[in-house]
Amino acid sequence: MNNSTLDLKNIKGVFFDMDGTILDSMWLWKAIDIEYLNRFGCEYPEGLQEEIAGMSFHQTANYFKERFKIEDDIEKMKDDWNEMAMDKYKHEVGLKKGVLYFLNMLKEKDIKMAIGTSNSVELTDAALDSTGIRDYFDVVLTGSEILKGKPDPYIYLECAKRTDLNPEDCVVFEDIVSGIKAGKSAGMRVIAVDDEFSRSEVNMKKSLADKYIYDFTEIYDCFDV
């Protein structure tokens, strides 16, 4: 990582993870996991968030079903999670500091933008609509569509394909280690974003990423604002 010299002035595409990267939303998933597991008499194990980080919605449901012996089928599990999270995404989740200005800056420069999230299409739609940022993105790729979860590079390679860009002309913003690995494996530059719920991995994030930021105001100069 070299925070001081990263030059992104010739970047043609910017791809964002959603939860914990541009949205302050990771807090709600731990709360939902605790509540959900309590329904089945299971205690929330510490470290669970790190274990499922990067998994698609479907992969996470499979993981829960196998690890915690959940009797409900996968589709019901996903429906329950969507229902539990929907109201929070509509009314309690906001953008991280500096995100809106940054999106406007990229739009003015005609830089293509995409979302690459492991979240479900329903919750992604709710989040983008409630925060008013949907129209900034040329592509929105969700966990309902991806074939392989992070750290596999599939999601970001697909973002590049759908925006008709070469991977080397793109940069990824990510808050978790598996997402950073996905971006790097895709041949893209990666900027790690600080988040309370991945702070235990900060040293690993810094070692893997090309730059580490605490909020988006720190990245403006790299794009020649």
Buried (B, 14 or more C-beta within 10 A) or exposed (E): BEBEEBEBEEBBBBBBBBBBBBBBBBBBBEEBBEEBBEEEEBEBEEEBBBEBBBBBBBBBBBBBBEEBEBEBEBEEBBBBBBEBBBEBBBEEBEBBBBBBBBBEBBBEBEBBBBBBBBBBBBBBBBBBEBBEBBEBBBBBBBBBEBEBBBBBBBBBBBBBEBBEBEBEBBBBBBBBBBBBBBBBBBBBBBBBBBBEBBEEBBEBBBEBBBBBBEEBEBBEEBBEE
